Amino acid sequence: MTIDNTESQMRKGLLELCILGIIQREKEAYPSDILGELKEAKLVVLEGTLYPLLTRLKNAGMLSYTWKESLTGPPRKYYALTESGSEFYASLRASWNELNKAVNFLTESL
């Protein structure tokens, strides 16, 4: 068992919450922008991880997308939360807040 593997598993578990959070905050987001924000937050994610997750969330009714013309190339797909996605995100945030509070309580030094 290594710290790298454990860290990786923790990050993967929170990736969905973080992606939905970015989209919620921005109202709509282009995948490259999502990757940039994750990288800036030190949550480096590869395109090969992001795109299947976005597709899964779209197929589950959590995301919708629209095509927008680009000045520098082909049209771009922008993702937005659906009403169900917004509710799901709010539930994930509440769960994260409870879990974070419990972990901090259990692991802080007295």
Helices and strands as residue ranges (DSSP letters): H 3-26, H 31-40, H 47-59, E 63-68, E 76-81, H 83-107
